[in-house]
């Protein structure tokens, strides 16, 4: 026993180092798995508050591009309304069945207060949290395309697992042919992401548009992602399909969070399939 | 004595804020962000009792990790260089005992100071990128990132130390 105490006293500096290093490495490994929510994250009131203050100053720098994007989106939506008017005028609506009018998705507007895109595993911060109805595992988009999925949340702030993260895997498909794949990122260029698991029957050409697949309960189908930049076809299989994003991930400001009201229903029925 | 404590507290807060608010968003050449928080380990007073350095480095790392949502990569790296700081300094200066009271990092020759900062920075950045990429198949990109980031970190922290610290005569 005495020798044990002697040992501890002699090596206490090393043991302290070992203890702290093990804590740090545990946190790191936890960060690399998608399932576990993290113990230490920036969705707390101190870092959230500081980021919020700083972003209220730096916001002015991308006001111009943000205005342009908004105007383009308005234009797009107005044109879409005009097109639909033409269709509904010719239809006679007789009965209203409330089942047909339930809302599946709701968009909540928030702002990105901390943007990262240069690391291997990038996270963003939002200035809304549980008080504004946000939850974990909700999709984040803007008018140009997808951005990520909410990972950690506090009362007023949330962190987003960016699509520029090694843990991000998002179901996407070709706009023209319903072949599905998975969107991943290899960490090299923040404007270019990759698609894996696409079946070899799919016909891919450079310039094809990629949209979200809608198989997961997070993103609705048809949200824009990017266009195919280049790809390799070796041994009858697609390799390294590079997709250049529509979004400029280095300049993000106002974004929308998508709430899916039928998520639990979908999850439940999918779970039933697994159980059988 | 109190003056030293106060100075180090201010330095701690300033290093965290500058790292997370300014230097994490520089994105030089698209992706290079200098890790200036290393100067904490370089400048921390050399004492017989080394536990304080380990504990303070741990909290500095945890704070930076919390702000940048990176798990524990900065903590692991800064702890490692904090633990091996004294052996490295002994190696650089080629002596084994220090005058713990009067030792000032600015009084050592400038080329040795640069070597000391370089070794600490290279070790720290290598661990950061290794833990961030977390796969040996990316070893090429890990090494190139380590070297590029280290160059800017060394330049910034070296001139920062020359500018903001005083020699004692």
Interface residues (C-beta under 8 A of the other chain):
Chain A: X12 X13 X16 X17 X20 X21 X23 X24 X25 X26 X27 X28 X29 X30 X31 X32 X38 X40 X41 X42 X44 X47 X50 X54 X115 X116 X117 X118 X119 X120 X121 X123 X125 X152 X159 X166 X187 X188 X190 X250
Chain B: X17 X20 X21 X24 X25 X27 X30 X31 X32 X33 X50 X51 X54 X55 X58 X61 X62 X65 X66 X67 X68 X69 X70 X71 X72 X73 X75 X76 X79 X80 X83 X129 X131 X132 X133 X134 X138 X141
